[in-house]
């Protein structure tokens, strides 16, 4: 296994990160109620690996993520996604450095239903990708999604990830054999991506004029 360097852990812990409308930060105790609510929404859970969560488990999850060490190979770090104006939790994104190679990571995300289809997912994940490729200097980031989850794989392609595989009936998932799409992006792809330096609000791209127009900032 390739060890995680100390600098990688520090860089990944540069939270909070800011976008035009959002802040990506650590979970706090104040997030429990909102987290509990969207984790128990059947429509939000439809393509997720969970069905719901008890309040005690939600509280423990938030407590654990408040102090979860960043960049530990094989362990997910859940990142709270909150509205910048109110600091209200609207969802979370996640990153897991691969256990066998700390130069690669897997990402994912969840949004409360009332905040979907407003560009927030693209805005949050663009910022996360920027941090992983620019600050951590990761080589490759991957994501997977149920083939039926059109919104998720459309988002992956919007972000510039490349579909690298279609696994047929690869996962027994909630009573059925599910197909999965596998997506990935290399650091060089991100750095060369058209409009990468444009500040996005999730609905439109503003032409880049300087390095200050990154998808996110500390």
C-alpha positions as CSV (number, residue, x, y, z in Angstrom):
1,X,0.0,0.0,0.0
2,X,1.2,3.5,-0.8
3,X,1.1,5.5,2.4
4,X,-0.8,8.7,2.8
5,X,1.6,11.6,3.3
6,X,1.2,14.1,6.1
7,X,0.8,16.9,3.5
8,X,-2.2,15.1,1.9
9,X,-4.0,14.9,5.2
10,X,-3.4,18.6,5.9
11,X,-4.6,19.6,2.4
12,X,-7.8,17.6,2.6
13,X,-8.5,19.2,5.9
14,X,-8.5,22.7,4.4
15,X,-12.2,22.7,5.0
16,X,-14.2,24.9,4.9
17,X,-14.2,25.5,1.1
18,X,-16.4,28.1,-0.4
19,X,-18.3,28.4,-3.7
20,X,-20.6,31.2,-4.8
21,X,-23.6,29.8,-3.0
22,X,-22.2,27.0,-0.7
23,X,-19.7,26.2,2.0
24,X,-18.2,22.7,2.2
25,X,-17.3,22.1,5.8
26,X,-17.2,19.7,8.7
27,X,-20.4,18.4,10.1
28,X,-21.5,20.0,13.4
29,X,-24.1,19.1,16.1
30,X,-26.5,21.6,14.6
31,X,-26.7,19.5,11.4
32,X,-28.3,16.4,13.0
33,X,-31.9,17.3,12.3
34,X,-31.4,18.2,8.6
35,X,-29.2,15.1,8.1
36,X,-31.7,12.9,9.8
37,X,-34.5,14.3,7.6
38,X,-32.9,13.7,4.2
39,X,-31.5,10.4,5.1
40,X,-35.0,9.2,5.9
41,X,-36.5,10.5,2.6
42,X,-37.3,7.4,0.5
43,X,-36.8,9.3,-2.7
44,X,-33.3,10.5,-1.6
45,X,-32.4,7.0,-0.5
46,X,-33.6,5.3,-3.7
47,X,-30.2,4.9,-5.3
48,X,-28.1,5.1,-2.1
49,X,-26.7,2.1,-0.1
50,X,-29.0,3.0,2.9
51,X,-32.7,2.9,3.5
52,X,-32.9,5.3,6.5
53,X,-31.3,6.1,9.8
54,X,-32.3,6.2,13.4
55,X,-31.9,9.5,15.2
56,X,-29.3,8.0,17.6
57,X,-27.3,6.7,14.6
58,X,-27.6,10.1,12.8
59,X,-26.3,11.8,16.0
60,X,-23.4,9.4,16.3
61,X,-22.6,9.8,12.6
62,X,-22.4,13.5,12.8
63,X,-20.3,13.3,16.0
64,X,-17.9,10.9,14.4
65,X,-17.5,13.0,11.2
66,X,-16.8,16.1,13.2
67,X,-13.4,14.6,14.1
68,X,-12.9,12.0,11.3
69,X,-9.3,12.1,10.3
70,X,-8.9,13.2,6.7
71,X,-7.1,11.2,4.0
72,X,-7.1,7.8,5.8
73,X,-6.9,5.2,3.0
74,X,-10.1,3.1,2.8
75,X,-12.2,5.4,5.0
76,X,-14.9,7.8,3.9
77,X,-14.8,11.4,4.9
78,X,-18.3,12.9,4.7
79,X,-18.3,16.7,4.0
80,X,-21.3,18.8,4.9
81,X,-22.7,20.9,2.1
82,X,-24.4,24.1,3.5
83,X,-25.9,27.3,2.1
84,X,-23.3,30.0,2.4
85,X,-25.9,32.7,3.5
86,X,-27.5,30.6,6.3
87,X,-25.0,27.8,7.0
88,X,-28.0,25.4,6.8
89,X,-27.2,21.9,5.8
90,X,-28.6,20.8,2.4
91,X,-26.7,17.6,1.8
92,X,-23.2,16.1,1.9
93,X,-20.5,14.9,-0.4
94,X,-17.9,12.3,0.4
95,X,-14.4,11.3,-0.5
96,X,-12.5,8.1,0.1
97,X,-8.8,7.7,-0.6
98,X,-8.3,4.3,-2.0
99,X,-6.8,1.8,0.4
100,X,-4.3,0.4,-2.2
101,X,-3.2,3.7,-3.7
102,X,-3.4,7.1,-1.9
103,X,-3.1,8.9,-5.2
104,X,-6.6,7.9,-6.2
105,X,-10.0,8.5,-4.5
106,X,-13.7,7.8,-4.9
107,X,-16.3,10.5,-4.5
108,X,-20.1,10.6,-4.0
109,X,-22.8,12.9,-2.8
110,X,-26.4,13.4,-1.6
111,X,-28.7,16.3,-1.6
112,X,-32.0,16.9,0.3
113,X,-34.8,16.7,-2.2
114,X,-35.9,20.3,-1.9
115,X,-32.4,21.4,-3.0
116,X,-32.1,19.1,-6.0
117,X,-32.2,20.4,-9.6
118,X,-30.8,23.8,-8.7
119,X,-27.2,23.2,-9.6
120,X,-26.0,22.7,-6.0
121,X,-24.6,19.2,-6.7
122,X,-22.5,20.4,-9.6
123,X,-21.3,23.4,-7.6
124,X,-20.3,21.3,-4.6
125,X,-18.6,18.5,-6.6
126,X,-16.8,20.9,-8.8
127,X,-15.3,22.5,-5.7
128,X,-14.4,19.0,-4.3
129,X,-12.7,18.0,-7.5
130,X,-10.7,21.2,-7.6
131,X,-9.5,20.6,-4.0
132,X,-8.6,16.9,-4.7
133,X,-6.7,17.7,-7.9
134,X,-5.2,21.0,-7.0
135,X,-4.5,20.7,-3.2
136,X,-4.1,16.9,-2.8
137,X,-2.5,16.5,-6.3
138,X,-4.4,13.3,-6.7
139,X,-3.9,11.4,-9.9
140,X,-7.3,9.9,-10.5
141,X,-10.8,10.3,-9.0
142,X,-13.6,7.8,-9.7
143,X,-17.4,7.5,-9.1
144,X,-20.0,4.9,-9.7
145,X,-23.8,5.1,-10.1
146,X,-26.8,3.0,-10.8
147,X,-27.6,3.0,-14.6
148,X,-31.2,4.0,-13.7
149,X,-30.0,7.0,-11.8
150,X,-30.0,9.4,-14.8
151,X,-29.5,12.5,-12.7
152,X,-26.3,11.2,-11.2
153,X,-24.6,10.0,-14.4
154,X,-25.7,13.1,-16.2
155,X,-24.0,15.1,-13.5
156,X,-20.8,13.0,-13.8
157,X,-20.7,13.8,-17.5
158,X,-21.4,17.5,-16.9
159,X,-18.5,17.6,-14.5
160,X,-16.2,16.1,-17.2
161,X,-15.8,12.6,-15.8
162,X,-15.5,9.9,-18.5
163,X,-17.7,6.8,-18.5
164,X,-15.1,4.0,-18.3
165,X,-17.4,1.0,-17.9
166,X,-20.9,-0.5,-17.8
167,X,-21.1,-3.4,-15.3
168,X,-24.1,-5.5,-16.1
169,X,-26.0,-6.8,-13.1
170,X,-22.9,-6.3,-11.0
171,X,-24.7,-5.5,-7.7
172,X,-27.6,-7.0,-5.8
173,X,-29.2,-3.8,-4.7
174,X,-32.5,-3.4,-2.9
175,X,-34.1,-6.6,-4.2
176,X,-32.8,-6.5,-7.8
177,X,-29.6,-7.0,-9.8
178,X,-28.4,-3.5,-10.7
179,X,-26.2,-2.3,-13.6
180,X,-23.6,0.2,-12.7
181,X,-21.8,2.9,-14.7
182,X,-18.2,3.6,-13.7
183,X,-16.8,7.1,-14.2
184,X,-13.3,8.6,-13.7
185,X,-11.2,11.6,-14.3
186,X,-7.5,12.1,-14.3
187,X,-5.8,15.2,-12.9
188,X,-4.5,16.1,-16.3
189,X,-8.1,16.0,-17.6
190,X,-9.3,18.3,-14.9
191,X,-6.4,20.8,-15.5
192,X,-7.2,20.9,-19.2
193,X,-10.9,21.0,-18.9
194,X,-12.5,23.9,-20.9
195,X,-13.8,26.5,-18.5
196,X,-12.2,24.9,-15.4
197,X,-11.2,28.3,-14.1
198,X,-14.7,29.7,-14.6
199,X,-16.6,30.3,-11.4
200,X,-19.8,28.2,-11.6
201,X,-23.0,28.8,-9.8
202,X,-24.3,25.4,-11.1
203,X,-26.5,27.0,-13.8
204,X,-24.1,28.9,-16.0
205,X,-20.4,29.4,-16.6
206,X,-18.8,32.8,-16.3
207,X,-15.7,33.2,-18.6
208,X,-12.4,32.9,-16.6
209,X,-10.4,36.0,-16.2
210,X,-7.9,35.0,-13.5
211,X,-6.9,32.2,-11.0
212,X,-9.3,33.9,-8.6
213,X,-12.2,32.4,-10.6
214,X,-11.6,28.9,-9.3
215,X,-14.7,26.7,-8.6
216,X,-13.9,27.1,-4.9
217,X,-11.8,28.9,-2.4
218,X,-10.6,28.4,1.1
